[in-house]
Amino acid sequence: MDRGENQYIKFLFCSLIYGVTISLTAVTLIVERNKGLVERTIVAGVNSSEVLIAIIFSQFLLLIMKVTVLLIFDIYVFKVSTMGTHTPQY
């Protein structure tokens, strides 16, 4: 496998992780809408903004986990070198 194919595989892996994240968010919203979960929680007295915040928070946590796994996989499996610091410099 030459360097060009190796770079393509890295790009493909990152793109798949991004696509899965977007599709899972869409599927979550569609399933909740079809089951009527949003309407039931609003009838139970929960504000629509609270429902939206809960959905965003849960998706954010999933995104953090996926990015962590992606970075660990890239650094230790693909041996992607990192240059610079991982913390902001003020």
PyMOL Python script that loads the backbone (N, CA, C, O; Angstrom):
from pymol import cmd

cmd.read_pdbstr("""\
ATOM      1  N   MET A   1       0.849  -1.170   0.000  1.00  0.00           N
ATOM      2  CA  MET A   1       0.000   0.000   0.000  1.00  0.00           C
ATOM      3  C   MET A   1       0.897   1.237   0.000  1.00  0.00           C
ATOM      4  O   MET A   1       1.743   1.405   0.879  1.00  0.00           O
ATOM      5  N   ASP A   2       0.704   2.078  -0.975  1.00  0.00           N
ATOM      6  CA  ASP A   2       1.528   3.274  -1.031  1.00  0.00           C
ATOM      7  C   ASP A   2       0.938   4.385  -0.168  1.00  0.00           C
ATOM      8  O   ASP A   2      -0.144   4.243   0.402  1.00  0.00           O
ATOM      9  N   ARG A   3       1.660   5.472  -0.089  1.00  0.00           N
ATOM     10  CA  ARG A   3       1.276   6.576   0.796  1.00  0.00           C
ATOM     11  C   ARG A   3      -0.063   7.198   0.404  1.00  0.00           C
ATOM     12  O   ARG A   3      -0.832   7.597   1.278  1.00  0.00           O
ATOM     13  N   GLY A   4      -0.352   7.285  -0.887  1.00  0.00           N
ATOM     14  CA  GLY A   4      -1.606   7.873  -1.350  1.00  0.00           C
ATOM     15  C   GLY A   4      -2.812   7.068  -0.892  1.00  0.00           C
ATOM     16  O   GLY A   4      -3.814   7.634  -0.455  1.00  0.00           O
ATOM     17  N   GLU A   5      -2.713   5.746  -0.992  1.00  0.00           N
ATOM     18  CA  GLU A   5      -3.812   4.891  -0.542  1.00  0.00           C
ATOM     19  C   GLU A   5      -3.979   4.981   0.966  1.00  0.00           C
ATOM     20  O   GLU A   5      -5.104   4.960   1.466  1.00  0.00           O
ATOM     21  N   ASN A   6      -2.883   5.080   1.692  1.00  0.00           N
ATOM     22  CA  ASN A   6      -2.939   5.190   3.146  1.00  0.00           C
ATOM     23  C   ASN A   6      -3.644   6.479   3.563  1.00  0.00           C
ATOM     24  O   ASN A   6      -4.455   6.471   4.490  1.00  0.00           O
ATOM     25  N   GLN A   7      -3.340   7.581   2.885  1.00  0.00           N
ATOM     26  CA  GLN A   7      -3.995   8.848   3.188  1.00  0.00           C
ATOM     27  C   GLN A   7      -5.481   8.770   2.872  1.00  0.00           C
ATOM     28  O   GLN A   7      -6.293   9.337   3.603  1.00  0.00           O
ATOM     29  N   TYR A   8      -5.853   8.080   1.802  1.00  0.00           N
ATOM     30  CA  TYR A   8      -7.245   7.935   1.427  1.00  0.00           C
ATOM     31  C   TYR A   8      -8.006   7.152   2.491  1.00  0.00           C
ATOM     32  O   TYR A   8      -9.140   7.502   2.818  1.00  0.00           O
ATOM     33  N   ILE A   9      -7.409   6.112   3.027  1.00  0.00           N
ATOM     34  CA  ILE A   9      -8.059   5.310   4.059  1.00  0.00           C
ATOM     35  C   ILE A   9      -8.278   6.147   5.309  1.00  0.00           C
ATOM     36  O   ILE A   9      -9.331   6.039   5.938  1.00  0.00           O
ATOM     37  N   LYS A  10      -7.319   6.975   5.684  1.00  0.00           N
ATOM     38  CA  LYS A  10      -7.483   7.850   6.842  1.00  0.00           C
ATOM     39  C   LYS A  10      -8.628   8.834   6.621  1.00  0.00           C
ATOM     40  O   LYS A  10      -9.447   9.057   7.513  1.00  0.00           O
ATOM     41  N   PHE A  11      -8.678   9.421   5.424  1.00  0.00           N
ATOM     42  CA  PHE A  11      -9.741  10.359   5.100  1.00  0.00           C
ATOM     43  C   PHE A  11     -11.098   9.660   5.109  1.00  0.00           C
ATOM     44  O   PHE A  11     -12.074  10.203   5.625  1.00  0.00           O
ATOM     45  N   LEU A  12     -11.159   8.470   4.545  1.00  0.00           N
ATOM     46  CA  LEU A  12     -12.404   7.718   4.483  1.00  0.00           C
ATOM     47  C   LEU A  12     -12.893   7.375   5.884  1.00  0.00           C
ATOM     48  O   LEU A  12     -14.088   7.474   6.162  1.00  0.00           O
ATOM     49  N   PHE A  13     -11.993   6.977   6.764  1.00  0.00           N
ATOM     50  CA  PHE A  13     -12.364   6.629   8.139  1.00  0.00           C
ATOM     51  C   PHE A  13     -12.938   7.843   8.859  1.00  0.00           C
ATOM     52  O   PHE A  13     -13.971   7.737   9.520  1.00  0.00           O
ATOM     53  N   CYS A  14     -12.290   8.984   8.740  1.00  0.00           N
ATOM     54  CA  CYS A  14     -12.779  10.207   9.386  1.00  0.00           C
ATOM     55  C   CYS A  14     -14.122  10.633   8.815  1.00  0.00           C
ATOM     56  O   CYS A  14     -14.998  11.078   9.557  1.00  0.00           O
ATOM     57  N   SER A  15     -14.290  10.502   7.517  1.00  0.00           N
ATOM     58  CA  SER A  15     -15.544  10.876   6.880  1.00  0.00           C
ATOM     59  C   SER A  15     -16.684   9.973   7.327  1.00  0.00           C
ATOM     60  O   SER A  15     -17.806  10.438   7.529  1.00  0.00           O
ATOM     61  N   LEU A  16     -16.404   8.694   7.480  1.00  0.00           N
ATOM     62  CA  LEU A  16     -17.434   7.771   7.939  1.00  0.00           C
ATOM     63  C   LEU A  16     -17.875   8.090   9.365  1.00  0.00           C
ATOM     64  O   LEU A  16     -19.066   8.036   9.671  1.00  0.00           O
ATOM     65  N   ILE A  17     -16.933   8.419  10.230  1.00  0.00           N
ATOM     66  CA  ILE A  17     -17.287   8.779  11.604  1.00  0.00           C
ATOM     67  C   ILE A  17     -18.157  10.025  11.615  1.00  0.00           C
ATOM     68  O   ILE A  17     -19.134  10.089  12.362  1.00  0.00           O
ATOM     69  N   TYR A  18     -17.820  11.011  10.800  1.00  0.00           N
ATOM     70  CA  TYR A  18     -18.611  12.236  10.717  1.00  0.00           C
ATOM     71  C   TYR A  18     -20.011  11.933  10.188  1.00  0.00           C
ATOM     72  O   TYR A  18     -20.999  12.436  10.724  1.00  0.00           O
ATOM     73  N   GLY A  19     -20.099  11.123   9.149  1.00  0.00           N
ATOM     74  CA  GLY A  19     -21.396  10.778   8.573  1.00  0.00           C
ATOM     75  C   GLY A  19     -22.277  10.011   9.531  1.00  0.00           C
ATOM     76  O   GLY A  19     -23.486  10.238   9.584  1.00  0.00           O
ATOM     77  N   VAL A  20     -21.684   9.105  10.289  1.00  0.00           N
ATOM     78  CA  VAL A  20     -22.446   8.342  11.275  1.00  0.00           C
ATOM     79  C   VAL A  20     -22.996   9.263  12.355  1.00  0.00           C
ATOM     80  O   VAL A  20     -24.130   9.083  12.799  1.00  0.00           O
ATOM     81  N   THR A  21     -22.224  10.233  12.778  1.00  0.00           N
ATOM     82  CA  THR A  21     -22.681  11.174  13.803  1.00  0.00           C
ATOM     83  C   THR A  21     -23.875  11.971  13.314  1.00  0.00           C
ATOM     84  O   THR A  21     -24.859  12.118  14.038  1.00  0.00           O
ATOM     85  N   ILE A  22     -23.802  12.484  12.109  1.00  0.00           N
ATOM     86  CA  ILE A  22     -24.903  13.265  11.549  1.00  0.00           C
ATOM     87  C   ILE A  22     -26.138  12.397  11.366  1.00  0.00           C
ATOM     88  O   ILE A  22     -27.244  12.821  11.700  1.00  0.00           O
ATOM     89  N   SER A  23     -25.968  11.193  10.841  1.00  0.00           N
ATOM     90  CA  SER A  23     -27.127  10.331  10.602  1.00  0.00           C
ATOM     91  C   SER A  23     -27.766   9.863  11.904  1.00  0.00           C
ATOM     92  O   SER A  23     -28.989   9.741  11.975  1.00  0.00           O
ATOM     93  N   LEU A  24     -26.965   9.600  12.935  1.00  0.00           N
ATOM     94  CA  LEU A  24     -27.552   9.196  14.217  1.00  0.00           C
ATOM     95  C   LEU A  24     -28.376  10.317  14.835  1.00  0.00           C
ATOM     96  O   LEU A  24     -29.408  10.055  15.454  1.00  0.00           O
ATOM     97  N   THR A  25     -27.943  11.545  14.679  1.00  0.00           N
ATOM     98  CA  THR A  25     -28.718  12.675  15.180  1.00  0.00           C
ATOM     99  C   THR A  25     -30.046  12.768  14.454  1.00  0.00           C
ATOM    100  O   THR A  25     -31.086  12.964  15.082  1.00  0.00           O
ATOM    101  N   ALA A  26     -30.022  12.632  13.154  1.00  0.00           N
ATOM    102  CA  ALA A  26     -31.256  12.700  12.369  1.00  0.00           C
ATOM    103  C   ALA A  26     -32.189  11.545  12.708  1.00  0.00           C
ATOM    104  O   ALA A  26     -33.395  11.745  12.856  1.00  0.00           O
ATOM    105  N   VAL A  27     -31.647  10.344  12.832  1.00  0.00           N
ATOM    106  CA  VAL A  27     -32.470   9.176  13.164  1.00  0.00           C
ATOM    107  C   VAL A  27     -33.089   9.332  14.547  1.00  0.00           C
ATOM    108  O   VAL A  27     -34.246   8.962  14.748  1.00  0.00           O
ATOM    109  N   THR A  28     -32.345   9.868  15.495  1.00  0.00           N
ATOM    110  CA  THR A  28     -32.876  10.071  16.840  1.00  0.00           C
ATOM    111  C   THR A  28     -34.074  10.999  16.821  1.00  0.00           C
ATOM    112  O   THR A  28     -35.098  10.715  17.442  1.00  0.00           O
ATOM    113  N   LEU A  29     -33.947  12.104  16.112  1.00  0.00           N
ATOM    114  CA  LEU A  29     -35.058  13.055  16.034  1.00  0.00           C
ATOM    115  C   LEU A  29     -36.259  12.455  15.318  1.00  0.00           C
ATOM    116  O   LEU A  29     -37.395  12.690  15.730  1.00  0.00           O
ATOM    117  N   ILE A  30     -36.039  11.688  14.258  1.00  0.00           N
ATOM    118  CA  ILE A  30     -37.142  11.081  13.510  1.00  0.00           C
ATOM    119  C   ILE A  30     -37.850  10.022  14.337  1.00  0.00           C
ATOM    120  O   ILE A  30     -39.080   9.970  14.348  1.00  0.00           O
ATOM    121  N   VAL A  31     -37.099   9.179  15.027  1.00  0.00           N
ATOM    122  CA  VAL A  31     -37.706   8.131  15.850  1.00  0.00           C
ATOM    123  C   VAL A  31     -38.507   8.743  16.993  1.00  0.00           C
ATOM    124  O   VAL A  31     -39.614   8.290  17.287  1.00  0.00           O
ATOM    125  N   GLU A  32     -37.964   9.758  17.633  1.00  0.00           N
ATOM    126  CA  GLU A  32     -38.696  10.412  18.718  1.00  0.00           C
ATOM    127  C   GLU A  32     -39.973  11.059  18.200  1.00  0.00           C
ATOM    128  O   GLU A  32     -41.000  11.040  18.879  1.00  0.00           O
ATOM    129  N   ARG A  33     -39.915  11.627  17.013  1.00  0.00           N
ATOM    130  CA  ARG A  33     -41.114  12.247  16.428  1.00  0.00           C
ATOM    131  C   ARG A  33     -42.165  11.175  16.083  1.00  0.00           C
ATOM    132  O   ARG A  33     -43.354  11.368  16.335  1.00  0.00           O
ATOM    133  N   ASN A  34     -41.724  10.056  15.510  1.00  0.00           N
ATOM    134  CA  ASN A  34     -42.657   8.995  15.118  1.00  0.00           C
ATOM    135  C   ASN A  34     -43.302   8.318  16.322  1.00  0.00           C
ATOM    136  O   ASN A  34     -44.479   7.963  16.270  1.00  0.00           O
ATOM    137  N   LYS A  35     -42.561   8.138  17.390  1.00  0.00           N
ATOM    138  CA  LYS A  35     -43.115   7.504  18.589  1.00  0.00           C
ATOM    139  C   LYS A  35     -43.938   8.471  19.420  1.00  0.00           C
ATOM    140  O   LYS A  35     -44.641   8.058  20.343  1.00  0.00           O
ATOM    141  N   GLY A  36     -43.857   9.746  19.101  1.00  0.00           N
ATOM    142  CA  GLY A  36     -44.626  10.730  19.848  1.00  0.00           C
ATOM    143  C   GLY A  36     -44.019  11.083  21.192  1.00  0.00           C
ATOM    144  O   GLY A  36     -44.712  11.592  22.072  1.00  0.00           O
ATOM    145  N   LEU A  37     -42.727  10.816  21.359  1.00  0.00           N
ATOM    146  CA  LEU A  37     -42.087  11.087  22.645  1.00  0.00           C
ATOM    147  C   LEU A  37     -42.040  12.571  22.954  1.00  0.00           C
ATOM    148  O   LEU A  37     -42.208  12.974  24.105  1.00  0.00           O
ATOM    149  N   VAL A  38     -41.813  13.383  21.937  1.00  0.00           N
ATOM    150  CA  VAL A  38     -41.733  14.828  22.153  1.00  0.00           C
ATOM    151  C   VAL A  38     -43.089  15.360  22.605  1.00  0.00           C
ATOM    152  O   VAL A  38     -43.168  16.153  23.543  1.00  0.00           O
ATOM    153  N   GLU A  39     -44.157  14.921  21.933  1.00  0.00           N
ATOM    154  CA  GLU A  39     -45.490  15.380  22.303  1.00  0.00           C
ATOM    155  C   GLU A  39     -45.867  14.935  23.712  1.00  0.00           C
ATOM    156  O   GLU A  39     -46.466  15.699  24.468  1.00  0.00           O
ATOM    157  N   ARG A  40     -45.514  13.694  24.065  1.00  0.00           N
ATOM    158  CA  ARG A  40     -45.842  13.202  25.409  1.00  0.00           C
ATOM    159  C   ARG A  40     -45.095  13.967  26.492  1.00  0.00           C
ATOM    160  O   ARG A  40     -45.652  14.241  27.555  1.00  0.00           O
ATOM    161  N   THR A  41     -43.840  14.313  26.229  1.00  0.00           N
ATOM    162  CA  THR A  41     -43.105  15.065  27.245  1.00  0.00           C
ATOM    163  C   THR A  41     -43.631  16.482  27.372  1.00  0.00           C
ATOM    164  O   THR A  41     -43.628  17.044  28.467  1.00  0.00           O
ATOM    165  N   ILE A  42     -44.081  17.072  26.273  1.00  0.00           N
ATOM    166  CA  ILE A  42     -44.656  18.415  26.341  1.00  0.00           C
ATOM    167  C   ILE A  42     -45.980  18.380  27.091  1.00  0.00           C
ATOM    168  O   ILE A  42     -46.269  19.286  27.873  1.00  0.00           O
ATOM    169  N   VAL A  43     -46.799  17.336  26.861  1.00  0.00           N
ATOM    170  CA  VAL A  43     -48.063  17.186  27.596  1.00  0.00           C
ATOM    171  C   VAL A  43     -47.789  16.967  29.073  1.00  0.00           C
ATOM    172  O   VAL A  43     -48.579  17.391  29.917  1.00  0.00           O
ATOM    173  N   ALA A  44     -46.680  16.310  29.399  1.00  0.00           N
ATOM    174  CA  ALA A  44     -46.340  16.042  30.798  1.00  0.00           C
ATOM    175  C   ALA A  44     -45.855  17.285  31.528  1.00  0.00           C
ATOM    176  O   ALA A  44     -45.658  17.248  32.742  1.00  0.00           O
ATOM    177  N   GLY A  45     -45.658  18.388  30.808  1.00  0.00           N
ATOM    178  CA  GLY A  45     -45.279  19.631  31.459  1.00  0.00           C
ATOM    179  C   GLY A  45     -43.863  20.093  31.206  1.00  0.00           C
ATOM    180  O   GLY A  45     -43.409  21.063  31.812  1.00  0.00           O
ATOM    181  N   VAL A  46     -43.162  19.416  30.324  1.00  0.00           N
ATOM    182  CA  VAL A  46     -41.794  19.809  29.998  1.00  0.00           C
ATOM    183  C   VAL A  46     -41.852  20.822  28.856  1.00  0.00           C
ATOM    184  O   VAL A  46     -42.585  20.623  27.887  1.00  0.00           O
ATOM    185  N   ASN A  47     -41.098  21.888  28.963  1.00  0.00           N
ATOM    186  CA  ASN A  47     -41.058  22.894  27.902  1.00  0.00           C
ATOM    187  C   ASN A  47     -40.367  22.339  26.665  1.00  0.00           C
ATOM    188  O   ASN A  47     -39.529  21.443  26.766  1.00  0.00           O
ATOM    189  N   SER A  48     -40.717  22.868  25.505  1.00  0.00           N
ATOM    190  CA  SER A  48     -40.073  22.420  24.268  1.00  0.00           C
ATOM    191  C   SER A  48     -38.592  22.787  24.249  1.00  0.00           C
ATOM    192  O   SER A  48     -37.783  22.077  23.652  1.00  0.00           O
ATOM    193  N   SER A  49     -38.233  23.899  24.904  1.00  0.00           N
ATOM    194  CA  SER A  49     -36.818  24.262  24.968  1.00  0.00           C
ATOM    195  C   SER A  49     -36.029  23.264  25.814  1.00  0.00           C
ATOM    196  O   SER A  49     -34.869  22.978  25.519  1.00  0.00           O
ATOM    197  N   GLU A  50     -36.656  22.735  26.866  1.00  0.00           N
ATOM    198  CA  GLU A  50     -35.979  21.722  27.693  1.00  0.00           C
ATOM    199  C   GLU A  50     -35.776  20.436  26.916  1.00  0.00           C
ATOM    200  O   GLU A  50     -34.750  19.774  27.074  1.00  0.00           O
ATOM    201  N   VAL A  51     -36.738  20.071  26.080  1.00  0.00           N
ATOM    202  CA  VAL A  51     -36.593  18.879  25.236  1.00  0.00           C
ATOM    203  C   VAL A  51     -35.440  19.082  24.258  1.00  0.00           C
ATOM    204  O   VAL A  51     -34.619  18.188  24.055  1.00  0.00           O
ATOM    205  N   LEU A  52     -35.389  20.263  23.658  1.00  0.00           N
ATOM    206  CA  LEU A  52     -34.318  20.565  22.708  1.00  0.00           C
ATOM    207  C   LEU A  52     -32.949  20.558  23.388  1.00  0.00           C
ATOM    208  O   LEU A  52     -31.982  20.038  22.831  1.00  0.00           O
ATOM    209  N   ILE A  53     -32.867  21.127  24.577  1.00  0.00           N
ATOM    210  CA  ILE A  53     -31.604  21.131  25.318  1.00  0.00           C
ATOM    211  C   ILE A  53     -31.171  19.707  25.667  1.00  0.00           C
ATOM    212  O   ILE A  53     -29.985  19.385  25.597  1.00  0.00           O
ATOM    213  N   ALA A  54     -32.126  18.854  26.044  1.00  0.00           N
ATOM    214  CA  ALA A  54     -31.799  17.463  26.369  1.00  0.00           C
ATOM    215  C   ALA A  54     -31.278  16.712  25.147  1.00  0.00           C
ATOM    216  O   ALA A  54     -30.325  15.940  25.249  1.00  0.00           O
ATOM    217  N   ILE A  55     -31.898  16.939  24.003  1.00  0.00           N
ATOM    218  CA  ILE A  55     -31.449  16.272  22.774  1.00  0.00           C
ATOM    219  C   ILE A  55     -30.049  16.758  22.391  1.00  0.00           C
ATOM    220  O   ILE A  55     -29.182  15.956  22.044  1.00  0.00           O
ATOM    221  N   ILE A  56     -29.835  18.057  22.455  1.00  0.00           N
ATOM    222  CA  ILE A  56     -28.523  18.612  22.106  1.00  0.00           C
ATOM    223  C   ILE A  56     -27.452  18.106  23.069  1.00  0.00           C
ATOM    224  O   ILE A  56     -26.353  17.753  22.642  1.00  0.00           O
ATOM    225  N   PHE A  57     -27.762  18.069  24.363  1.00  0.00           N
ATOM    226  CA  PHE A  57     -26.792  17.612  25.361  1.00  0.00           C
ATOM    227  C   PHE A  57     -26.420  16.145  25.153  1.00  0.00           C
ATOM    228  O   PHE A  57     -25.245  15.786  25.227  1.00  0.00           O
ATOM    229  N   SER A  58     -27.423  15.293  24.893  1.00  0.00           N
ATOM    230  CA  SER A  58     -27.121  13.875  24.690  1.00  0.00           C
ATOM    231  C   SER A  58     -26.302  13.660  23.416  1.00  0.00           C
ATOM    232  O   SER A  58     -25.392  12.832  23.397  1.00  0.00           O
ATOM    233  N   GLN A  59     -26.620  14.397  22.359  1.00  0.00           N
ATOM    234  CA  GLN A  59     -25.854  14.270  21.128  1.00  0.00           C
ATOM    235  C   GLN A  59     -24.436  14.812  21.302  1.00  0.00           C
ATOM    236  O   GLN A  59     -23.492  14.287  20.714  1.00  0.00           O
ATOM    237  N   PHE A  60     -24.289  15.861  22.109  1.00  0.00           N
ATOM    238  CA  PHE A  60     -22.969  16.418  22.382  1.00  0.00           C
ATOM    239  C   PHE A  60     -22.102  15.405  23.128  1.00  0.00           C
ATOM    240  O   PHE A  60     -20.918  15.260  22.824  1.00  0.00           O
ATOM    241  N   LEU A  61     -22.682  14.708  24.097  1.00  0.00           N
ATOM    242  CA  LEU A  61     -21.921  13.685  24.816  1.00  0.00           C
ATOM    243  C   LEU A  61     -21.499  12.553  23.885  1.00  0.00           C
ATOM    244  O   LEU A  61     -20.370  12.069  23.963  1.00  0.00           O
ATOM    245  N   LEU A  62     -22.403  12.132  23.009  1.00  0.00           N
ATOM    246  CA  LEU A  62     -22.040  11.101  22.038  1.00  0.00           C
ATOM    247  C   LEU A  62     -20.926  11.588  21.107  1.00  0.00           C
ATOM    248  O   LEU A  62     -20.019  10.830  20.763  1.00  0.00           O
ATOM    249  N   LEU A  63     -21.003  12.838  20.711  1.00  0.00           N
ATOM    250  CA  LEU A  63     -19.973  13.397  19.839  1.00  0.00           C
ATOM    251  C   LEU A  63     -18.617  13.431  20.528  1.00  0.00           C
ATOM    252  O   LEU A  63     -17.599  13.125  19.908  1.00  0.00           O
ATOM    253  N   ILE A  64     -18.593  13.802  21.808  1.00  0.00           N
ATOM    254  CA  ILE A  64     -17.336  13.812  22.569  1.00  0.00           C
ATOM    255  C   ILE A  64     -16.728  12.411  22.607  1.00  0.00           C
ATOM    256  O   ILE A  64     -15.523  12.249  22.416  1.00  0.00           O
ATOM    257  N   MET A  65     -17.561  11.403  22.855  1.00  0.00           N
ATOM    258  CA  MET A  65     -17.056  10.026  22.906  1.00  0.00           C
ATOM    259  C   MET A  65     -16.522   9.588  21.543  1.00  0.00           C
ATOM    260  O   MET A  65     -15.479   8.939  21.467  1.00  0.00           O
ATOM    261  N   LYS A  66     -17.228   9.937  20.473  1.00  0.00           N
ATOM    262  CA  LYS A  66     -16.789   9.531  19.142  1.00  0.00           C
ATOM    263  C   LYS A  66     -15.494  10.219  18.738  1.00  0.00           C
ATOM    264  O   LYS A  66     -14.619   9.594  18.138  1.00  0.00           O
ATOM    265  N   VAL A  67     -15.365  11.491  19.061  1.00  0.00           N
ATOM    266  CA  VAL A  67     -14.134  12.209  18.730  1.00  0.00           C
ATOM    267  C   VAL A  67     -12.960  11.642  19.516  1.00  0.00           C
ATOM    268  O   VAL A  67     -11.855  11.523  18.988  1.00  0.00           O
ATOM    269  N   THR A  68     -13.199  11.292  20.774  1.00  0.00           N
ATOM    270  CA  THR A  68     -12.142  10.689  21.587  1.00  0.00           C
ATOM    271  C   THR A  68     -11.683   9.369  20.989  1.00  0.00           C
ATOM    272  O   THR A  68     -10.484   9.122  20.867  1.00  0.00           O
ATOM    273  N   VAL A  69     -12.633   8.524  20.619  1.00  0.00           N
ATOM    274  CA  VAL A  69     -12.279   7.240  20.002  1.00  0.00           C
ATOM    275  C   VAL A  69     -11.551   7.476  18.676  1.00  0.00           C
ATOM    276  O   VAL A  69     -10.576   6.790  18.371  1.00  0.00           O
ATOM    277  N   LEU A  70     -12.020   8.434  17.900  1.00  0.00           N
ATOM    278  CA  LEU A  70     -11.385   8.745  16.616  1.00  0.00           C
ATOM    279  C   LEU A  70      -9.948   9.208  16.807  1.00  0.00           C
ATOM    280  O   LEU A  70      -9.056   8.762  16.085  1.00  0.00           O
ATOM    281  N   LEU A  71      -9.711  10.090  17.761  1.00  0.00           N
ATOM    282  CA  LEU A  71      -8.352  10.569  18.006  1.00  0.00           C
ATOM    283  C   LEU A  71      -7.443   9.457  18.502  1.00  0.00           C
ATOM    284  O   LEU A  71      -6.302   9.341  18.054  1.00  0.00           O
ATOM    285  N   ILE A  72      -7.934   8.646  19.415  1.00  0.00           N
ATOM    286  CA  ILE A  72      -7.126   7.527  19.913  1.00  0.00           C
ATOM    287  C   ILE A  72      -6.803   6.571  18.779  1.00  0.00           C
ATOM    288  O   ILE A  72      -5.673   6.095  18.659  1.00  0.00           O
ATOM    289  N   PHE A  73      -7.800   6.290  17.948  1.00  0.00           N
ATOM    290  CA  PHE A  73      -7.588   5.384  16.820  1.00  0.00           C
ATOM    291  C   PHE A  73      -6.595   5.966  15.831  1.00  0.00           C
ATOM    292  O   PHE A  73      -5.717   5.254  15.344  1.00  0.00           O
ATOM    293  N   ASP A  74      -6.723   7.258  15.526  1.00  0.00           N
ATOM    294  CA  ASP A  74      -5.797   7.888  14.584  1.00  0.00           C
ATOM    295  C   ASP A  74      -4.370   7.913  15.107  1.00  0.00           C
ATOM    296  O   ASP A  74      -3.428   7.642  14.363  1.00  0.00           O
ATOM    297  N   ILE A  75      -4.209   8.235  16.375  1.00  0.00           N
ATOM    298  CA  ILE A  75      -2.859   8.376  16.926  1.00  0.00           C
ATOM    299  C   ILE A  75      -2.178   7.025  17.103  1.00  0.00           C
ATOM    300  O   ILE A  75      -0.998   6.881  16.784  1.00  0.00           O
ATOM    301  N   TYR A  76      -2.918   6.024  17.613  1.00  0.00           N
ATOM    302  CA  TYR A  76      -2.267   4.755  17.943  1.00  0.00           C
ATOM    303  C   TYR A  76      -2.352   3.692  16.859  1.00  0.00           C
ATOM    304  O   TYR A  76      -1.483   2.822  16.791  1.00  0.00           O
ATOM    305  N   VAL A  77      -3.370   3.737  16.012  1.00  0.00           N
ATOM    306  CA  VAL A  77      -3.482   2.731  14.955  1.00  0.00           C
ATOM    307  C   VAL A  77      -2.886   3.241  13.648  1.00  0.00           C
ATOM    308  O   VAL A  77      -2.070   2.564  13.024  1.00  0.00           O
ATOM    309  N   PHE A  78      -3.305   4.457  13.234  1.00  0.00           N
ATOM    310  CA  PHE A  78      -2.797   5.014  11.989  1.00  0.00           C
ATOM    311  C   PHE A  78      -1.459   5.713  12.161  1.00  0.00           C
ATOM    312  O   PHE A  78      -0.820   6.079  11.174  1.00  0.00           O
ATOM    313  N   LYS A  79      -1.030   5.902  13.392  1.00  0.00           N
ATOM    314  CA  LYS A  79       0.246   6.555  13.700  1.00  0.00           C
ATOM    315  C   LYS A  79       0.325   7.962  13.110  1.00  0.00           C
ATOM    316  O   LYS A  79       1.356   8.362  12.568  1.00  0.00           O
ATOM    317  N   VAL A  80      -0.776   8.706  13.221  1.00  0.00           N
ATOM    318  CA  VAL A  80      -0.798  10.088  12.744  1.00  0.00           C
ATOM    319  C   VAL A  80      -0.020  10.925  13.741  1.00  0.00           C
ATOM    320  O   VAL A  80      -0.318  10.916  14.935  1.00  0.00           O
ATOM    321  N   SER A  81       0.974  11.646  13.252  1.00  0.00           N
ATOM    322  CA  SER A  81       1.778  12.460  14.165  1.00  0.00           C
ATOM    323  C   SER A  81       1.060  13.770  14.447  1.00  0.00           C
ATOM    324  O   SER A  81       0.432  14.359  13.567  1.00  0.00           O
ATOM    325  N   THR A  82       1.164  14.203  15.670  1.00  0.00           N
ATOM    326  CA  THR A  82       0.560  15.487  16.053  1.00  0.00           C
ATOM    327  C   THR A  82       1.678  16.497  16.256  1.00  0.00           C
ATOM    328  O   THR A  82       2.715  16.200  16.850  1.00  0.00           O
ATOM    329  N   MET A  83       1.442  17.677  15.756  1.00  0.00           N
ATOM    330  CA  MET A  83       2.441  18.731  15.880  1.00  0.00           C
ATOM    331  C   MET A  83       1.827  19.884  16.657  1.00  0.00           C
ATOM    332  O   MET A  83       0.673  20.244  16.426  1.00  0.00           O
ATOM    333  N   GLY A  84       2.577  20.455  17.562  1.00  0.00           N
ATOM    334  CA  GLY A  84       2.066  21.560  18.345  1.00  0.00           C
ATOM    335  C   GLY A  84       1.463  21.080  19.648  1.00  0.00           C
ATOM    336  O   GLY A  84       1.580  19.913  20.024  1.00  0.00           O
ATOM    337  N   THR A  85       0.812  22.018  20.331  1.00  0.00           N
ATOM    338  CA  THR A  85       0.222  21.678  21.614  1.00  0.00           C
ATOM    339  C   THR A  85      -1.249  21.365  21.450  1.00  0.00           C
ATOM    340  O   THR A  85      -1.866  21.727  20.448  1.00  0.00           O
ATOM    341  N   HIS A  86      -1.804  20.693  22.435  1.00  0.00           N
ATOM    342  CA  HIS A  86      -3.222  20.356  22.418  1.00  0.00           C
ATOM    343  C   HIS A  86      -4.017  21.301  23.303  1.00  0.00           C
ATOM    344  O   HIS A  86      -5.225  21.133  23.469  1.00  0.00           O
ATOM    345  N   THR A  87      -3.350  22.285  23.866  1.00  0.00           N
ATOM    346  CA  THR A  87      -4.040  23.268  24.696  1.00  0.00           C
ATOM    347  C   THR A  87      -3.875  24.650  24.071  1.00  0.00           C
ATOM    348  O   THR A  87      -2.852  24.941  23.450  1.00  0.00           O
ATOM    349  N   PRO A  88      -4.880  25.491  24.240  1.00  0.00           N
ATOM    350  CA  PRO A  88      -4.736  26.846  23.651  1.00  0.00           C
ATOM    351  C   PRO A  88      -3.657  27.644  24.344  1.00  0.00           C
ATOM    352  O   PRO A  88      -3.478  27.547  25.558  1.00  0.00           O
ATOM    353  N   GLN A  89      -2.944  28.429  23.573  1.00  0.00           N
ATOM    354  CA  GLN A  89      -1.884  29.284  24.093  1.00  0.00           C
ATOM    355  C   GLN A  89      -2.395  30.718  24.173  1.00  0.00           C
ATOM    356  O   GLN A  89      -2.776  31.299  23.157  1.00  0.00           O
ATOM    357  N   TYR A  90      -2.406  31.281  25.354  1.00  0.00           N
ATOM    358  CA  TYR A  90      -2.900  32.658  25.541  1.00  0.00           C
ATOM    359  C   TYR A  90      -1.756  33.603  25.762  1.00  0.00           C
ATOM    360  O   TYR A  90      -1.971  34.802  25.938  1.00  0.00           O
TER     361      TYR A  90
END
""", "prot")
cmd.dss("prot")
cmd.show_as("cartoon", "prot")
cmd.util.cbc("prot")
cmd.orient("prot")
